[in-house]
């Protein structure tokens, strides 16, 4: 194919309309609907995040606020804790776990009414989706000392709780533990709970007239896995080694 040479003195051809605008420094025109599309996509992301947060709170983990001194020094007043719901759902409640549970009946006084108006609605909404810790006044946090079939009593000659014949060496408790004398077997699907601050905890020992003081496992929200706030107290909440004693694991003796 033949190629003809261009006359070097001939003027350059004019560019066709619409071409070369960027080279001349002209910005491209914004596409119509760009802002609306951005707002729509942002709204979808926010709603999806809120729905995901609510699902996580409902089925996996939930944050709580510690309002009392009954679990000192393991948990302190105003600690923010995270309870693992999935652990309890899959494995039930194990001896030695610190658990959050619903008031099984008259363990707590009537909670104060929630704030009225927009403030109360906002707080309820943020708590529901998991952005604020729960502080409804109907949840308790204690340590599971014994589970169904276990025999638990207070106390031996040294003032220790006895679980399935094994005196518990509880280096995590605050104060003596012999405020109430008892000797009970935990009924089916129950859990016997006590606060670590034994002198300041209205726990299973004070409700022995109903199911030997046990809390139904169905009322347990989840195991406390971690202290999340304040920052200087971030820590996991493990099960003390004493609960791994093989004799305890064998359950109560007939």
C-alpha positions as a Markdown table, in Angstrom:
| # | Residue | x | y | z |
|---|---|---|---|---|
| 1 | Unk | 0.0 | 0.0 | 0.0 |
| 2 | Unk | 1.4 | 3.4 | -1.0 |
| 3 | Unk | 2.0 | 6.1 | 1.6 |
| 4 | Unk | 2.1 | 9.8 | 0.6 |
| 5 | Unk | 4.3 | 12.2 | 2.3 |
| 6 | Unk | 2.6 | 15.3 | 4.0 |
| 7 | Unk | 3.7 | 18.7 | 3.0 |
| 8 | Unk | 5.7 | 20.0 | 6.0 |
| 9 | Unk | 4.4 | 23.6 | 5.3 |
| 10 | Unk | 0.7 | 22.6 | 5.3 |
| 11 | Unk | -1.4 | 23.7 | 8.4 |
| 12 | Unk | -2.3 | 21.0 | 10.9 |
| 13 | Unk | -5.9 | 19.7 | 10.7 |
| 14 | Unk | -8.3 | 20.9 | 13.4 |
| 15 | Unk | -9.1 | 18.2 | 16.0 |
| 16 | Unk | -12.6 | 16.8 | 15.7 |
| 17 | Unk | -15.2 | 17.9 | 18.3 |
| 18 | Unk | -15.0 | 16.2 | 21.7 |
| 19 | Unk | -11.3 | 15.0 | 21.3 |
| 20 | Unk | -8.4 | 16.3 | 23.1 |
| 21 | Unk | -10.3 | 18.0 | 26.0 |
| 22 | Unk | -8.1 | 16.5 | 28.7 |
| 23 | Unk | -4.9 | 17.5 | 26.9 |
| 24 | Unk | -6.2 | 21.1 | 26.8 |
| 25 | Unk | -6.9 | 21.1 | 30.6 |
| 26 | Unk | -10.7 | 20.8 | 30.4 |
| 27 | Unk | -12.2 | 18.6 | 33.2 |
| 28 | Unk | -14.6 | 15.8 | 32.1 |
| 29 | Unk | -18.2 | 16.6 | 32.8 |
| 30 | Unk | -19.6 | 14.7 | 35.9 |
| 31 | Unk | -21.9 | 11.9 | 35.1 |
| 32 | Unk | -25.5 | 12.5 | 36.0 |
| 33 | Unk | -26.7 | 10.6 | 39.1 |
| 34 | Unk | -23.1 | 10.2 | 40.5 |
| 35 | Unk | -23.9 | 11.8 | 43.9 |
| 36 | Unk | -27.2 | 9.8 | 44.2 |
| 37 | Unk | -25.5 | 6.6 | 43.4 |
| 38 | Unk | -22.8 | 7.3 | 46.0 |
| 39 | Unk | -25.4 | 8.0 | 48.7 |
| 40 | Unk | -27.3 | 4.9 | 47.8 |
| 41 | Unk | -24.1 | 2.7 | 48.0 |
| 42 | Unk | -23.1 | 4.3 | 51.3 |
| 43 | Unk | -26.6 | 3.7 | 52.8 |
| 44 | Unk | -26.4 | 0.0 | 51.7 |
| 45 | Unk | -23.0 | -0.4 | 53.4 |
| 46 | Unk | -24.2 | 1.2 | 56.6 |
| 47 | Unk | -27.4 | -0.8 | 56.8 |
| 48 | Unk | -25.5 | -4.0 | 56.0 |
| 49 | Unk | -23.0 | -3.2 | 58.8 |
| 50 | Unk | -25.8 | -2.6 | 61.3 |
| 51 | Unk | -27.6 | -5.8 | 60.4 |
| 52 | Unk | -24.4 | -7.8 | 60.7 |
| 53 | Unk | -23.7 | -6.2 | 64.1 |
| 54 | Unk | -27.2 | -7.2 | 65.3 |
| 55 | Unk | -26.8 | -10.7 | 64.1 |
| 56 | Unk | -23.4 | -11.0 | 65.8 |
| 57 | Unk | -25.0 | -9.7 | 69.0 |
| 58 | Unk | -27.9 | -12.1 | 68.7 |
| 59 | Unk | -26.0 | -15.3 | 68.0 |
| 60 | Unk | -22.2 | -14.9 | 68.6 |
| 61 | Unk | -21.1 | -12.4 | 71.2 |
| 62 | Unk | -22.7 | -9.6 | 73.3 |
| 63 | Unk | -21.1 | -6.8 | 75.4 |
| 64 | Unk | -22.3 | -6.1 | 78.9 |
| 65 | Unk | -21.6 | -3.5 | 81.6 |
| 66 | Unk | -20.7 | -4.7 | 85.2 |
| 67 | Unk | -22.8 | -2.7 | 87.7 |
| 68 | Unk | -21.8 | -4.2 | 91.0 |
| 69 | Unk | -18.9 | -5.5 | 93.1 |
| 70 | Unk | -20.1 | -9.1 | 93.4 |
| 71 | Unk | -17.3 | -10.5 | 91.0 |
| 72 | Unk | -14.4 | -8.5 | 92.4 |
| 73 | Unk | -11.5 | -8.8 | 91.9 |
| 74 | Unk | -12.1 | -10.8 | 88.7 |
| 75 | Unk | -14.5 | -8.2 | 87.4 |
| 76 | Unk | -14.7 | -4.6 | 88.7 |
| 77 | Unk | -17.5 | -2.1 | 88.7 |
| 78 | Unk | -17.9 | -0.4 | 85.2 |
| 79 | Unk | -15.9 | -3.1 | 83.4 |
| 80 | Unk | -17.1 | -3.7 | 79.9 |
| 81 | Unk | -17.1 | -7.5 | 79.2 |
| 82 | Unk | -17.9 | -9.6 | 76.2 |
| 83 | Unk | -19.9 | -12.8 | 76.6 |
| 84 | Unk | -19.5 | -15.6 | 74.0 |
| 85 | Unk | -23.0 | -16.9 | 73.2 |
| 86 | Unk | -21.8 | -19.4 | 70.6 |
| 87 | Unk | -19.6 | -21.2 | 73.2 |
| 88 | Unk | -22.6 | -21.8 | 75.5 |
| 89 | Unk | -24.9 | -22.8 | 72.5 |
| 90 | Unk | -22.4 | -25.4 | 71.3 |
| 91 | Unk | -20.9 | -26.7 | 74.6 |
| 92 | Unk | -23.2 | -25.7 | 77.3 |
| 93 | Unk | -21.9 | -24.4 | 80.7 |
| 94 | Unk | -18.7 | -25.8 | 82.2 |
| 95 | Unk | -17.6 | -25.7 | 85.8 |
| 96 | Unk | -15.4 | -22.6 | 86.6 |
| 97 | Unk | -16.7 | -20.4 | 83.8 |
| 98 | Unk | -17.8 | -16.9 | 84.5 |
| 99 | Unk | -21.2 | -16.6 | 82.9 |
| 100 | Unk | -23.9 | -13.9 | 82.2 |
| 101 | Unk | -27.4 | -15.1 | 82.8 |
| 102 | Unk | -31.0 | -13.7 | 82.9 |
| 103 | Unk | -32.6 | -13.2 | 86.3 |
| 104 | Unk | -34.2 | -16.6 | 86.9 |
| 105 | Unk | -36.8 | -15.0 | 89.2 |
| 106 | Unk | -36.6 | -12.4 | 92.0 |
| 107 | Unk | -32.8 | -12.4 | 92.2 |
| 108 | Unk | -32.7 | -8.7 | 91.3 |
| 109 | Unk | -34.9 | -5.7 | 92.2 |
| 110 | Unk | -37.1 | -4.1 | 89.6 |
| 111 | Unk | -34.9 | -2.1 | 87.2 |
| 112 | Unk | -35.4 | 1.6 | 86.8 |
| 113 | Unk | -37.5 | 2.6 | 83.8 |
| 114 | Unk | -35.4 | 3.4 | 80.6 |
| 115 | Unk | -35.0 | 7.0 | 79.6 |
| 116 | Unk | -37.9 | 8.5 | 77.8 |
| 117 | Unk | -38.1 | 10.1 | 74.4 |
| 118 | Unk | -35.4 | 10.2 | 71.7 |
| 119 | Unk | -32.6 | 9.5 | 74.1 |
| 120 | Unk | -34.1 | 6.3 | 75.4 |
| 121 | Unk | -35.0 | 5.1 | 71.9 |
| 122 | Unk | -31.5 | 5.8 | 70.6 |
| 123 | Unk | -29.9 | 4.0 | 73.6 |
| 124 | Unk | -32.2 | 1.0 | 73.1 |
| 125 | Unk | -31.4 | 0.9 | 69.4 |
| 126 | Unk | -27.6 | 1.1 | 69.9 |
| 127 | Unk | -27.8 | -1.6 | 72.5 |
| 128 | Unk | -29.9 | -3.8 | 70.3 |
| 129 | Unk | -27.4 | -3.7 | 67.4 |
| 130 | Unk | -24.4 | -4.2 | 69.8 |
| 131 | Unk | -22.9 | -0.7 | 69.7 |
| 132 | Unk | -23.5 | -0.2 | 73.4 |
| 133 | Unk | -23.1 | -2.7 | 76.2 |
| 134 | Unk | -26.3 | -4.1 | 77.7 |
| 135 | Unk | -27.3 | -2.7 | 81.1 |
| 136 | Unk | -30.9 | -3.5 | 81.3 |
| 137 | Unk | -30.8 | -4.4 | 85.0 |
| 138 | Unk | -32.0 | -8.0 | 84.3 |
| 139 | Unk | -28.7 | -9.7 | 83.7 |
| 140 | Unk | -26.3 | -11.1 | 86.3 |
| 141 | Unk | -22.7 | -12.3 | 86.1 |
| 142 | Unk | -21.4 | -15.0 | 88.4 |
| 143 | Unk | -19.0 | -18.0 | 88.3 |
| 144 | Unk | -20.5 | -21.5 | 87.6 |
| 145 | Unk | -19.3 | -23.6 | 90.5 |
| 146 | Unk | -21.2 | -26.8 | 89.7 |
| 147 | Unk | -23.4 | -28.2 | 86.9 |
| 148 | Unk | -26.1 | -30.8 | 86.8 |
| 149 | Unk | -25.5 | -33.9 | 88.9 |
| 150 | Unk | -22.7 | -32.2 | 90.9 |
| 151 | Unk | -22.8 | -32.2 | 94.7 |
| 152 | Unk | -21.6 | -28.9 | 96.2 |
| 153 | Unk | -21.4 | -28.0 | 99.8 |
| 154 | Unk | -20.1 | -25.4 | 102.3 |
| 155 | Unk | -17.8 | -25.9 | 103.9 |
| 156 | Unk | -14.9 | -28.1 | 105.0 |
| 157 | Unk | -12.9 | -27.6 | 108.2 |
| 158 | Unk | -10.8 | -25.0 | 106.4 |
| 159 | Unk | -13.8 | -23.0 | 105.2 |
| 160 | Unk | -13.5 | -24.2 | 101.5 |
| 161 | Unk | -16.3 | -25.1 | 99.1 |
| 162 | Unk | -16.4 | -28.8 | 98.4 |
| 163 | Unk | -17.3 | -30.0 | 94.9 |
| 164 | Unk | -17.8 | -33.7 | 94.3 |
| 165 | Unk | -15.7 | -34.4 | 97.3 |
| 166 | Unk | -12.8 | -32.1 | 96.3 |
| 167 | Unk | -12.1 | -29.0 | 98.4 |
| 168 | Unk | -11.7 | -26.0 | 96.0 |
| 169 | Unk | -8.6 | -23.9 | 96.4 |
| 170 | Unk | -10.1 | -20.7 | 95.1 |
| 171 | Unk | -7.3 | -18.1 | 94.8 |
| 172 | Unk | -9.5 | -15.9 | 92.7 |
| 173 | Unk | -12.1 | -15.2 | 95.5 |
| 174 | Unk | -12.3 | -12.1 | 97.7 |
| 175 | Unk | -13.0 | -12.7 | 101.4 |
| 176 | Unk | -14.3 | -15.9 | 103.2 |
| 177 | Unk | -16.9 | -18.1 | 101.5 |
| 178 | Unk | -18.8 | -19.5 | 104.4 |
| 179 | Unk | -21.6 | -17.0 | 104.7 |
| 180 | Unk | -24.3 | -19.7 | 104.0 |
| 181 | Unk | -24.0 | -23.4 | 105.0 |
| 182 | Unk | -25.5 | -25.8 | 102.4 |
| 183 | Unk | -25.1 | -29.2 | 100.9 |
| 184 | Unk | -27.0 | -29.7 | 97.6 |
| 185 | Unk | -27.0 | -31.6 | 94.3 |
| 186 | Unk | -27.5 | -29.6 | 91.2 |
| 187 | Unk | -30.7 | -30.7 | 89.3 |
| 188 | Unk | -30.9 | -31.5 | 85.7 |
| 189 | Unk | -30.2 | -28.7 | 83.3 |
| 190 | Unk | -29.1 | -26.4 | 86.2 |
| 191 | Unk | -26.0 | -24.6 | 87.2 |
| 192 | Unk | -25.0 | -23.5 | 90.7 |
| 193 | Unk | -23.4 | -20.0 | 90.6 |
| 194 | Unk | -21.5 | -17.9 | 93.1 |
| 195 | Unk | -19.8 | -14.5 | 92.9 |
| 196 | Unk | -16.0 | -14.3 | 93.4 |
| 197 | Unk | -16.6 | -11.6 | 96.1 |
| 198 | Unk | -18.4 | -14.0 | 98.4 |
| 199 | Unk | -19.3 | -11.5 | 101.0 |
| 200 | Unk | -21.1 | -9.2 | 98.5 |
| 201 | Unk | -22.9 | -11.6 | 96.2 |
| 202 | Unk | -26.6 | -12.6 | 96.4 |
| 203 | Unk | -26.1 | -15.9 | 94.4 |
| 204 | Unk | -27.3 | -19.5 | 94.5 |
| 205 | Unk | -26.6 | -19.8 | 98.2 |
| 206 | Unk | -29.4 | -17.3 | 98.9 |
| 207 | Unk | -32.0 | -19.1 | 96.7 |
| 208 | Unk | -31.7 | -22.7 | 97.9 |
| 209 | Unk | -35.5 | -23.0 | 98.2 |
| 210 | Unk | -35.9 | -23.1 | 94.4 |
| 211 | Unk | -34.2 | -25.9 | 92.5 |
| 212 | Unk | -31.4 | -26.0 | 95.2 |
| 213 | Unk | -30.4 | -22.5 | 94.1 |
| 214 | Unk | -29.6 | -23.5 | 90.6 |
| 215 | Unk | -30.0 | -21.3 | 87.5 |
| 216 | Unk | -31.6 | -23.0 | 84.4 |
| 217 | Unk | -29.0 | -23.4 | 81.7 |
| 218 | Unk | -31.6 | -22.0 | 79.3 |
| 219 | Unk | -31.2 | -18.6 | 81.1 |
| 220 | Unk | -27.5 | -18.5 | 80.6 |
| 221 | Unk | -26.6 | -15.9 | 77.9 |
| 222 | Unk | -23.0 | -16.8 | 77.4 |
| 223 | Unk | -19.5 | -17.3 | 78.9 |
| 224 | Unk | -17.5 | -14.2 | 79.7 |
| 225 | Unk | -14.5 | -14.4 | 77.4 |
| 226 | Unk | -12.8 | -11.1 | 77.8 |
| 227 | Unk | -12.7 | -7.8 | 79.7 |
| 228 | Unk | -12.7 | -5.2 | 76.9 |
| 229 | Unk | -12.7 | -1.9 | 78.8 |
| 230 | Unk | -11.0 | 0.0 | 80.4 |
| 231 | Unk | -7.9 | -0.5 | 78.3 |
| 232 | Unk | -5.6 | -1.1 | 81.3 |
| 233 | Unk | -7.8 | -4.1 | 82.2 |
| 234 | Unk | -8.1 | -5.9 | 78.9 |
| 235 | Unk | -7.7 | -9.6 | 79.6 |
| 236 | Unk | -9.2 | -13.0 | 79.0 |
| 237 | Unk | -11.3 | -14.7 | 81.7 |
| 238 | Unk | -10.0 | -18.3 | 81.9 |
| 239 | Unk | -11.3 | -21.3 | 83.9 |
| 240 | Unk | -9.2 | -21.8 | 87.0 |
| 241 | Unk | -7.1 | -25.0 | 87.0 |
| 242 | Unk | -8.8 | -26.5 | 90.0 |
| 243 | Unk | -11.8 | -27.3 | 87.9 |
| 244 | Unk | -9.7 | -29.7 | 85.8 |
| 245 | Unk | -9.3 | -32.1 | 88.7 |
| 246 | Unk | -10.3 | -35.6 | 87.4 |
| 247 | Unk | -12.3 | -36.4 | 90.6 |
| 248 | Unk | -14.4 | -33.3 | 90.0 |
| 249 | Unk | -15.0 | -34.3 | 86.4 |
| 250 | Unk | -16.4 | -37.7 | 87.5 |
| 251 | Unk | -19.3 | -36.0 | 89.2 |
| 252 | Unk | -21.0 | -36.6 | 92.5 |
| 253 | Unk | -20.5 | -39.9 | 94.3 |
| 254 | Unk | -23.7 | -41.9 | 95.1 |
